[in-house]
Amino acid sequence: MDLKTKFTPQSWPAHPENATLEGKNKTLGFWIFLGGETVLFATLFATFLALKNKGPNGMEFSTQSLFELPLAFIMTMLLLTSSLTSVYAMYHMKNHNFKAMQAWIAVTVVLGLGFLGLEIYEFYHYVHLGFTFTQSAFGSSFYTLVGTHGLHVIIGLAWFILLMLRNSKRGLNLYNAPKYYLASLYWHFIDVVWVFIFTVVYLMGVLD
Amino acid sequence: MSSTAKKKGFGATIWDYLTTVDHKKIAVLYLIAGTLFFVIGGIEAMLIRIQLAEPNNDFVSAGLFNEIITMHGTTMIFLAAMPLLFAFMNAAVPLQIGARDVAFPFLNSLGFWLFLFGGLFLNLSWFLGGAPDAGWTSYASLSLASPTHGIDFYALGLQISGAGTLIAGINFLVTIINMRAPGMTYMRMPLFTWTTFVASALILFAFPPLTVGLFFMIFDRMFDANFFDHLNGGNTIIWEHLFWIFGHPEVYILVLPAFGLFSEIFATFSRKRLFGYSSMVFATILIGFLGFMVWAHHMFTVGLGPTANAIFAVATMAIAVPTGMKVFNWLLTIWGGNIKVTTPMLYGLGFIPSFVAGGVTGVMQASAPLDYQLHDSYFIVAHFHYVIVGGIVLALFAAAHYYWPLMFNQMLNETLGKITFVFFFVGFHCTFFIQHFLGLMGMPRRVFTYQGDQGWDLFNYISTIGAFLMAIGVILLVVNVIITAIKGEPAGRDPWKDGRTLEWAIPQPVPYYNFKQTPLVRGLDTFWIEKMEGNKEGMTYAEPISDIHMPNNSFIPFMISFGLFVAAFGALYHQDADKAWSLPVLIAGLAITFLSMIVRSLKDDLGYHIHKEELMNEKGGKK
């Protein structure tokens, strides 16, 4: 199938992301890449668990004293909802409804920005208290784990925004459908990692 | 080398290689760059052996010696062995599975340039205030205390080249899963393809821990983080874990493709189907899996406790089982075969006993109580050189002779090849066999000199003589390459006459689009099947001649990698208060990288088609 063919909703394939060899390769390659990313985050989680609450003698900061579940809960809700809206976008992508897809991606981006804003506020708040990246091993491992996730959020948002701008005038075709699909896959991955961060860092931090 | 190169001007050829996305040309690039680093690492090895040739030697200073051993190990593992294996993977694997190229030609090129610029960055440390000096393992307490920028060069350089390796690994995984020709089922894939596949999976899971570990190192050294600083709650053992969670699979990333190469060579020159093909595949996967379960055997003396040590000891010994399966399968492939002792086969015959010796000492060290005695002694040095030189380097030399006609359409001189083997093989055993005894006599590794009259003098001297013999072997191989290039006799298709797999069925020089028609694979060793049935073309086709889709060349991979290379200098010198230019350099480098990536994203790159009519008129591989 030619990459530049114009489609109608009737002629649009059921799995546009896998309709070309390029698309197939990209989808598989991206899943494999996410496998590597999983190991990367697993390593960061392991380090965080090893260094949690560890610092210079008499350190005042601990997971119990720092973290507040309501904030983490709101962040979680924002990100989970944004995953849902990106599913809506993919639903419309499969139905070849370009405008609705772009709109739902825009909603996803707004929710993602909300999450990012809260995370920046959280970090700012901790730094203000004196809990910094260089203050302790706990600080280094916390900011590295959560910050790496935040960096992924930024990359995911930039990816969505660039896709929306680049394709705003030319609509959907088999060349850009896999790109949208993979960006949304990446967004889901970010979401899953956050679920683990919420559990391991915040819930387990506050509870035990 | 290729017919294309001769017709073009020198500048055009250079530009062609800078922008190429063709797996065959990228293979040549990997071969050249890998050889360059192999020679640098080899010179470092010679300096080590000259320094240790006699007691109380002052050929190099203690500090310089530390830099040399660090760079020798790092260069040989990351910048010589892996790229040279990637050279043969790129040259052979797409052809073995009947593909027109790898799945992501652009990323293939990006992987190469990232590796090269990372390697150059690391080696530039020699001229910019001193190389890393904490050993190739760069244990945290030691490396955090290192006063020069050497460790920063190590961390940033490996970060860049490691990204390239990860990209290459993902690329091979997708290529092997998605790009196989019709009929090429998993259980018909040649063993080199299988081992490339498993090694790529290991890269995928082993490199992220290294990436994270290197980031921790960078953060600790440059941004005052506290991952490894125990005064602020850090833990230096974390580095050791992360390094070896990467480092042990790395051994299998290197040795599995070497096993694959020898499996091809044994079957070809015994003119027999590989014995126990399915058990070979099973053993490869099992080794890949167990490779992740044993990292702590490098840390027996750290004090993880008897339970942890016992578990890792048993897991380590278990790896000997699938490896043993492989050794017996090779022996039984040769057994009763119609053997032709060519140069690659000679390397193969030398490989089996050498590698088994390395494996046996490995099982000895797997026993944790004994390891307390052997740890950090020359016994360890002897062991891993038996595995790496006796396994991987012999495979690389064998593959250089075996695949030279595939890559360059020329045969290396066989007589000279055998002489090379004798020098290298004798030199190798002369250098390292005796080091086992040095270790048992108590000589510690990584010492820059030693006192005389402890019974070590003669053995060290013999070891140095062996190193010179190995150097002669390497020089002879280079001479062989030069002679062959000057002679320039085309080797033609299936030059060994006994090729079994698809890469030998293709006409020489290999057309830039590889297969004019996608082949239909009818069984294991498909080319052999076709030959036995008297098929002169060597292939059954799966499709009529039709348009071929090709990717465009691109300069962007070079620019992305170059940008990171520039940015790394900025990042490295940013910690020095007196170097105000570092921040602009960092920003400029990142700007180059991101602008290149944006150009790549915004410009549609759909490739081009070679039309049916052009293909019909074409005879050979000329563009």
Interface residues (C-beta under 8 A of the other chain):
Chain A: L3 K4 L21 K24 N25 L28 G29 I32 F33 G35 G36 E37 V39 L40 T43 L44 T47 A50 L51 K54 G55 P56 M59 F133 T134 Q135 S136 A137 F138 G139 S140 S141 T144 L162 R166 Y175
Chain B: A103 F104 L166 I170 N171 L173 V174 I177 N178 M179 L204 F205 F207 P208 P209 T211 V212 G213 F215 F216 F219 D220 F223 D224 A225 N226 F227 D229 L231 N232 G233 G234 N235 I238 L242 I245 S601 L602 D604 L606
